[in-house]
């Protein structure tokens, strides 16, 4: 039952989690900035959505996002707010970046990932994981279907993404 599951606790049947909401917000922010991620627009949109959904925010934001947004509202710069963002939220919501970015320009793709992660998941592990997912999505939607190549591209993107963000401890 939903009340017994920590992830769905407080949600109605068929309601989506924060990852889906954040994916939609990232998409809207990218569209608003002519196809490119911009952390300030993303934060503005997330905070606007949170303000409109005050009664549900505690159940809909993951721990990294919640902590980072509270820090930003208390004056922490965007570049610092996500330094404890080690959860999987960055990977769960990164699909729009994989769609707008071309895996053949991996440095640009990873920079788009970094900009998207900056405010809430600005750690090497979160950026590495999101880079792998975004690169895999980018490769797959462009019509290529070589699974070994997809894995290689995702791994390479992860390794490059691991060089960015605040250093965190983890696998």
C-alpha positions in Angstrom: 0.0 0.0 0.0 1.2 3.5 -0.7 1.3 4.5 3.0 3.7 1.7 3.7 6.1 2.7 1.0 8.4 5.6 1.9 8.6 6.7 -1.8 4.8 6.8 -2.4 3.7 7.9 1.1 1.3 10.7 0.9 0.7 10.4 -2.9 -2.6 9.6 -4.5 -2.9 6.6 -6.9 -1.4 7.6 -10.2 0.5 10.6 -8.9 4.1 10.9 -9.9 7.1 11.5 -7.8 9.5 14.5 -7.7 11.7 13.0 -10.4 8.9 13.4 -13.0 8.1 16.9 -11.8 11.8 17.8 -11.9 12.1 16.3 -15.4 9.3 18.5 -16.6 10.7 21.6 -14.9 14.1 21.0 -16.4 12.4 20.7 -19.8 10.5 23.9 -19.3 13.7 25.7 -18.1 15.6 24.5 -21.2 12.9 25.7 -23.5 12.7 29.0 -21.8 16.5 29.5 -22.3 16.4 28.6 -26.1 17.4 25.0 -25.7 20.2 25.3 -23.1 20.2 24.6 -19.4 20.7 27.7 -17.1 20.9 27.0 -13.4 19.3 30.4 -12.4 16.2 29.7 -14.5 16.0 26.1 -13.3 16.1 27.3 -9.6 13.5 29.9 -10.3 11.2 27.3 -11.8 11.8 24.8 -9.1 11.1 27.4 -6.4 8.0 28.6 -8.2 6.7 25.1 -8.5 7.4 24.5 -4.8 5.6 27.7 -3.9 2.5 26.6 -5.8 2.6 23.1 -4.2 3.5 24.0 -0.6 1.3 21.3 0.9 3.0 18.6 -1.1 6.7 19.7 -1.2 7.8 17.6 1.9 6.6 14.5 0.2 7.7 15.4 -3.3 11.3 16.6 -3.0 14.2 14.2 -2.4 16.7 14.9 0.4 19.3 16.5 -1.8 16.9 18.8 -3.6 15.1 19.8 -0.4 18.4 20.6 1.4 19.8 22.5 -1.6 16.7 24.6 -2.1 16.5 25.5 1.6 20.2 26.6 1.4 19.5 28.7 -1.7 16.5 30.4 0.0 18.8 31.2 3.0 21.3 32.9 0.7 23.7 30.2 -0.3 25.0 30.6 -3.9 23.8 28.1 -6.4 27.3 26.8 -7.0 27.5 25.8 -3.3 24.0 24.7 -2.6 24.3 21.3 -4.3 27.6 20.3 -2.7 25.9 17.6 -0.6 23.7 16.3 -3.5 24.8 12.7 -3.5 21.4 11.0 -4.2 20.2 9.6 -7.5 17.9 12.6 -8.3 20.4 14.0 -10.8 20.2 10.8 -12.9 16.4 10.4 -12.5 15.6 13.8 -14.1 18.4 14.2 -16.7 16.6 12.8 -19.7 15.9 16.3 -21.2 19.7 17.0 -21.3 20.2 13.7 -23.2 17.6 14.8 -25.6 19.1 18.2 -26.4 22.7 17.1 -26.3 24.6 15.2 -28.9 26.7 12.3 -27.5 29.3 13.0 -30.3 30.1 16.3 -28.5 30.6 14.7 -25.1 32.2 17.7 -23.5 29.2 19.9 -24.4 26.8 17.2 -23.2 28.7 16.9 -19.8 28.7 20.7 -19.4 24.9 20.7 -19.9 24.6 17.9 -17.3 26.8 20.0 -14.9 24.7 23.1 -15.3 21.5 21.1 -14.7 23.0 19.4 -11.6 24.7 22.6 -10.2 22.0 23.8 -7.8 20.9 20.5 -6.2 23.4 17.7 -7.1 26.8 19.4 -7.6 28.9 16.4 -6.6 31.3 14.3 -8.7 29.2 11.2 -8.1 25.9 12.8 -9.0 27.3 14.5 -12.1 29.1 11.2 -13.2 25.9 9.2 -12.9 23.8 11.8 -14.7 26.4 12.1 -17.4 26.2 8.4 -18.1 22.4 8.4 -18.3 22.3 11.6 -20.5 25.0 10.2 -22.9 23.2 6.8 -23.1 19.9 8.6 -23.9 21.5 10.9 -26.4 23.1 7.9 -28.2 19.8 5.8 -28.1 17.5 8.5 -29.4 19.7 9.3 -32.3 18.9 5.9 -33.8 22.0 3.9 -32.9 21.4 0.5 -31.3 24.8 -1.0 -30.6 24.5 -1.9 -26.9 28.2 -2.3 -26.4 28.8 1.1 -27.9 26.1 2.6 -25.7 27.8 1.1 -22.6 31.2 2.4 -23.7 29.7 5.9 -24.2 27.9 6.0 -20.9 31.1 4.8 -19.1 33.2 7.4 -20.8 30.8 10.2 -19.9 30.7 9.0 -16.3 34.4 9.1 -16.1 34.5 12.6 -17.4 31.6 13.7 -15.2 33.4 12.3 -12.2 36.0 15.1 -12.6 33.4 17.8 -12.0 31.5 19.1 -8.9 32.3 18.9 -5.3 34.2 15.8 -4.2 32.0 13.3 -2.4 32.6 9.9 -0.9 30.8 7.0 -2.5 30.8 4.2 -5.0 
